[in-house]
């Protein structure tokens, strides 16, 4: 899927992005390294695994879904528990389900809803990222979600902001 590759690259390039999406302090990203792992069996692959470099922080398991997919949560939970079984991490974990829009999320079944209620699964809706930001990663996501009419002006604005940021960095 094209969005899987895109988000893999975004996560790899912007190591703070997952923390920005789940409203966690960006400073927490310092204790993590990014990877992706293929889970044996049905060849599940997370869109991102954020593995802490110490044992006192949770692992973040991220999955991005742009299209409505009725069995999303079933597959995501299978992926999570296969990973936990195969890799046996000693750290705690939190799953992050990232949806393009609210309407691309299927209705969670009662088992999944329990994990959401417990905070094991955090849901992020990219369409809610409307405000101005200084995050390159968030700006790229906003460009991806922008309508075709808005995309050219948004990409020009993002490009100008990026050039300005780079100019300020080189002047320091």
Residue pairs with C-beta under 8 A, 6 or more apart in sequence:
3 64
3 66
4 45
4 47
4 64
6 144
7 47
7 48
7 62
7 64
7 98
8 36
8 47
8 48
10 17
10 137
10 140
10 141
11 17
11 18
11 34
11 47
11 48
11 50
11 62
12 34
13 137
14 135
14 136
14 137
15 29
15 32
15 33
15 34
16 26
16 29
16 135
16 137
17 135
17 137
17 138
18 29
18 48
18 50
18 60
18 62
18 96
19 25
19 26
19 28
19 29
20 26
20 135
20 137
20 138
21 96
21 98
21 124
21 126
22 60
22 96
22 122
22 124
28 57
31 52
31 53
31 54
31 57
32 50
32 51
32 52
32 53
32 57
32 60
33 50
33 51
33 53
34 48
34 49
34 50
34 51
35 49
35 51
36 45
36 46
36 47
36 48
36 49
37 45
37 46
37 49
37 83
37 87
38 44
38 45
39 45
39 46
39 79
39 82
39 83
39 86
40 82
40 86
41 78
41 82
42 78
44 75
44 78
44 79
44 82
44 83
46 61
46 62
46 63
46 79
46 83
47 62
47 63
47 64
47 98
48 60
48 61
48 62
49 59
49 60
49 61
49 62
49 83
50 59
50 60
50 62
51 59
51 89
51 91
52 58
52 59
52 91
55 90
55 91
56 91
57 91
57 92
58 91
58 92
58 93
58 94
59 89
59 91
59 92
59 93
59 94
60 93
60 94
60 95
60 96
61 79
61 80
61 83
61 93
61 94
61 95
61 96
62 95
62 96
62 98
63 72
63 76
63 79
63 95
63 96
63 97
63 98
64 98
64 99
65 72
65 97
65 98
65 99
65 100
65 104
65 105
66 99
66 100
66 104
67 104
68 103
68 104
68 105
68 106
69 75
69 104
69 106
70 106
71 106
72 97
72 105
72 106
73 97
73 106
73 108
73 109
73 112
74 109
76 95
76 97
76 121
77 111
77 112
77 115
80 93
80 95
84 93
93 120
94 119
94 120
94 121
94 122
95 115
95 120
95 121
95 122
96 121
96 122
96 124
97 105
97 121
97 122
97 123
97 124
98 123
98 124
98 126
99 105
99 123
99 124
99 125
99 126
100 125
100 126
100 127
100 145
101 125
101 126
101 127
101 145
102 125
102 127
105 123
105 125
108 116
112 121
115 121
116 123
126 141
126 144
126 145
127 145
129 138
129 141
129 142
129 145
130 142
133 139
133 142
134 165
136 162
136 165
139 158
139 161
139 162
140 158
142 154
142 158
143 151
143 154
143 155
143 158
146 154
